[in-house]
Amino acid sequence: MPVSELNGQKIWQRRDRPTAIKHWLMWLVGTLIVLWCWQIISDATTWAFVRDSPEQAMQLIARMFPPNVAYAPTLVRPLWDTLNIATLGSIMGVAIALPISFLAATNTTPHPIVRSIALLMIVTSRSINSLIWALLLVAILGPGLLAGVLAIGLRSIGFVGKLFFEAIEEIDREPVEAVTATGASELQVLSYGIVPQVLPTFVGVSVFRWDINIRESTVLGLVGAGGIGVQLSAAVNGLQWGRVCTIFIVIFLMVLFSEWVSAKARKEII
């Protein structure tokens, strides 16, 4: 912190004058940007609908109760399809992200160009939402579960790969150097010096991604990629609000179950 003098006594200040001016200028610019963005949003919003939204929301909730319990058995197969989409997509994503992460990590990549390509694959996967992947794949492959599985898998590569290669780069170098000093090959160094250090992270991230994919797979059916989202879309389009409420309850229970399984698995394995 800078020091100034007042009546011969030194006074500690948080910032000197030039730094303080820069600090407040940054706040001013940030405030102006927020106000500008708010003006754009305000101009594109029909505020009459916003003022009426609480009443509309209450009417919609009233239509959804009581839920159509008799419709619940029909959701067993779509629910199973959703679980399969999330599980198979997670397996696909982890299987592809694992080698990519070793190629992307600075301490395990064979060449800087290879690392750049691996990072490009991770960034490409992360930059496209699973719903967008599903839209593209449904247009290419047609509607169905395959498009949903591939969409979840392609989206998972970036998320899992980024966390994997960061974990690889943060390993302790001493065990690696110790294994290397014994004359071990590169594969042995990888197997005994690196993998044991990052294995808990690999398992934890994989289970966590599966938990996320359970949530994401519930909406892929809205664009024709299979799962319980197909029933949700049909119920909403048909204004069958009792069925919509039942589907919401089933999705909530499924997500709650996946959260419990994910927590138990991380606790047992890590």
C-alpha positions in Angstrom: 0.0 0.0 0.0 1.3 3.5 -0.7 2.2 5.9 2.1 1.3 9.6 2.3 2.2 12.2 5.0 -0.2 14.4 6.9 1.2 16.9 9.4 4.5 15.0 9.3 2.7 11.7 10.1 2.7 8.8 7.7 -0.8 7.5 6.7 -1.4 4.2 5.0 -3.6 4.3 2.0 -5.1 1.5 0.0 -4.2 2.9 -3.3 -2.2 5.8 -4.7 -4.0 8.5 -6.7 -3.3 7.1 -10.2 -4.4 3.6 -9.2 -7.5 4.9 -7.5 -8.5 6.8 -10.6 -8.0 3.7 -12.8 -10.0 1.7 -10.3 -13.0 4.1 -10.4 -12.8 4.4 -14.2 -13.1 0.7 -14.5 -16.2 0.7 -12.2 -17.6 3.6 -14.3 -17.1 1.8 -17.6 -18.5 -1.4 -16.1 -21.6 0.4 -14.9 -22.1 2.1 -18.3 -21.9 -1.3 -20.0 -24.4 -2.9 -17.7 -26.8 0.1 -18.2 -26.4 -0.2 -22.0 -27.1 -3.9 -21.9 -30.1 -3.3 -19.7 -31.4 -0.7 -22.2 -31.1 -3.2 -25.1 -33.0 -5.9 -23.1 -35.6 -3.4 -22.0 -36.3 -2.3 -25.6 -36.7 -5.9 -26.7 -39.1 -6.8 -23.8 -42.9 -6.5 -23.8 -43.4 -5.2 -20.3 -47.2 -5.6 -20.5 -46.6 -9.4 -20.6 -44.1 -9.1 -17.7 -46.6 -7.3 -15.5 -49.2 -10.0 -16.3 -46.7 -12.9 -15.7 -47.6 -13.6 -12.0 -51.2 -14.1 -12.8 -50.4 -16.3 -15.8 -48.0 -18.4 -13.8 -50.6 -19.0 -11.1 -53.1 -20.0 -13.7 -50.6 -22.4 -15.3 -49.8 -24.0 -11.9 -53.5 -24.4 -11.2 -54.0 -26.3 -14.4 -51.1 -28.6 -13.6 -52.8 -29.9 -10.3 -53.7 -32.5 -9.6 -51.1 -34.4 -11.6 -52.3 -37.2 -13.9 -51.0 -40.2 -11.8 -52.6 -42.7 -14.3 -50.1 -41.4 -16.9 -47.0 -42.4 -14.8 -46.7 -46.0 -16.0 -46.4 -44.7 -19.6 -43.2 -42.9 -18.6 -41.2 -46.0 -17.5 -39.8 -46.7 -21.0 -38.9 -43.0 -21.8 -37.3 -42.8 -18.3 -35.2 -45.8 -19.1 -34.3 -44.4 -22.4 -33.2 -41.2 -20.7 -31.0 -43.1 -18.3 -29.4 -45.0 -21.2 -28.7 -41.8 -23.1 -27.0 -40.3 -20.1 -25.0 -43.4 -19.3 -23.9 -44.4 -22.8 -23.1 -40.7 -23.6 -21.0 -40.4 -20.5 -19.1 -43.6 -21.3 -18.5 -42.3 -24.8 -17.4 -38.9 -23.6 -15.0 -40.2 -21.0 -13.5 -42.8 -23.3 -12.7 -40.2 -25.9 -11.6 -37.5 -23.4 -9.1 -39.7 -21.6 -6.5 -40.0 -24.4 -7.2 -36.4 -25.5 -6.4 -35.1 -22.0 -3.0 -36.8 -22.1 -2.3 -35.2 -25.4 -3.5 -31.8 -24.2 -1.4 -31.8 -20.9 1.9 -30.0 -21.2 3.8 -32.7 -19.3 2.5 -35.7 -21.3 1.9 -34.4 -24.8 4.3 -35.7 -27.5 4.4 -32.4 -29.4 3.1 -28.8 -29.2 1.2 -29.2 -32.4 -0.5 -32.3 -31.0 -1.4 -30.4 -27.9 -2.9 -27.6 -29.9 -5.1 -30.0 -31.8 -6.2 -31.7 -28.6 -7.0 -28.4 -27.0 -9.0 -27.4 -30.1 -11.1 -30.5 -29.8 -11.8 -29.8 -26.1 -12.7 -26.2 -26.8 -15.0 -27.1 -29.7 -16.8 -29.6 -27.6 -17.3 -27.2 -24.7 -18.4 -24.3 -26.9 -21.5 -26.2 -28.2 -24.3 -27.0 -25.9 -25.7 -30.5 -25.8 -29.1 -29.2 -27.1 -27.3 -27.7 -30.2 -25.4 -31.0 -30.7 -28.7 -32.8 -30.6 -30.3 -30.4 -33.2 -27.4 -31.0 -35.5 -27.4 -34.8 -35.1 -31.2 -35.1 -35.4 -30.9 -33.2 -38.7 -28.1 -35.6 -39.8 -29.2 -39.0 -38.3 -32.8 -38.4 -37.9 -34.8 -38.4 -34.6 -34.0 -41.2 -32.0 -31.9 -42.3 -29.1 -28.6 -42.5 -31.2 -28.7 -38.7 -31.7 -29.2 -38.2 -28.0 -26.3 -40.5 -27.0 -23.9 -38.8 -29.5 -25.0 -35.3 -28.4 -24.3 -36.1 -24.7 -21.0 -37.8 -25.6 -19.8 -35.0 -27.8 -20.7 -32.4 -25.1 -19.0 -34.5 -22.4 -15.6 -34.6 -24.2 -14.9 -31.0 -23.6 -16.0 -30.9 -19.9 -14.2 -34.1 -18.9 -11.1 -33.5 -21.1 -10.5 -30.0 -19.6 -10.7 -31.3 -16.0 -8.6 -34.4 -16.9 -5.7 -32.5 -18.5 -5.6 -29.9 -15.7 -5.4 -32.7 -13.2 -2.5 -34.3 -15.2 -0.6 -31.0 -15.3 -0.9 -30.6 -11.5 0.6 -33.9 -10.5 3.6 -34.2 -8.2 6.7 -34.5 -10.3 8.7 -36.5 -7.6 7.0 -39.9 -8.1 7.4 -39.5 -11.9 11.1 -38.7 -11.5 11.5 -41.6 -9.2 9.9 -44.1 -11.7 11.9 -42.5 -14.5 15.2 -43.0 -12.5 14.7 -46.7 -12.4 15.0 -46.9 -16.2 11.2 -47.4 -16.8 9.8 -46.9 -20.2 7.4 -44.0 -21.0 4.4 -46.4 -20.8 5.6 -47.6 -17.4 6.1 -44.0 -16.2 2.6 -43.2 -17.3 1.2 -46.3 -15.6 3.0 -46.1 -12.3 4.0 -42.4 -12.0 1.1 -40.4 -13.4 -2.1 -42.5 -13.5 -2.2 -43.4 -9.8 -2.1 -39.7 -8.9 -4.9 -38.7 -11.2 -7.1 -41.8 -11.0 -9.3 -40.4 -8.1 -9.9 -37.2 -10.1 -10.7 -39.2 -13.2 -13.3 -41.3 -11.3 -14.8 -38.3 -9.5 -15.1 -36.2 -12.7 -16.6 -39.1 -14.6 -19.3 -39.7 -12.0 -20.0 -36.0 -11.7 -20.4 -35.7 -15.5 -22.8 -38.6 -15.5 -24.9 -36.8 -12.9 -24.9 -33.7 -15.1 -25.8 -35.7 -18.2 -28.9 -37.1 -16.4 -30.2 -33.6 -16.2 -29.2 -32.6 -19.7 -30.7 -35.8 -21.3 -34.2 -35.0 -20.0 -34.5 -32.1 -22.4 -33.0 -33.6 -25.6 -36.3 -35.1 -26.5 -37.6 -31.6 -27.1 -35.7 -31.6 -30.3 -36.3 -35.2 -31.2 -33.3 -36.9 -29.6 -35.3 -39.4 -27.5 -35.9 -39.8 -23.9 -38.6 -38.4 -21.6 -38.3 -35.0 -23.3 -40.4 -36.4 -26.1 -43.3 -37.0 -23.8 -42.8 -33.6 -22.2 -42.9 -31.8 -25.5 -46.0 -33.7 -26.6 -47.8 -32.9 -23.3 -47.0 -29.2 -23.5 -48.0 -28.9 -27.1 -51.3 -30.7 -26.3 -51.9 -28.5 -23.3 -52.1 -31.6 -21.1 -50.9 -29.9 -18.0 -51.7 -32.8 -15.7 -49.3 -35.0 -17.7 -46.8 -32.2 -17.6 -46.9 -32.1 -13.8 -46.5 -35.9 -13.7 -43.4 -35.7 -16.0 -41.9 -32.9 -13.9 -42.3 -35.1 -10.7 -40.8 -38.1 -12.4 -37.8 -36.0 -13.7 -37.3 -34.6 -10.2 -37.3 -38.0 -8.7 -34.8 -39.3 -11.3 -32.5 -36.4 -10.8 -32.7 -36.9 -7.0 -31.8 -40.5 -7.4 -28.9 -39.7 -9.7 -27.6 -37.2 -7.2 -27.7 -39.9 -4.5 -26.0 -42.4 -6.6 -23.3 -39.9 -7.7 -22.6 -38.9 -4.1 -22.4 -42.5 -2.9 -20.1 -43.5 -5.8 -17.7 -40.6 -5.2 -17.6 -41.4 -1.5 -16.9 -45.1 -2.0 -14.5 -44.8 -4.9 -12.4 -41.7 -4.2 
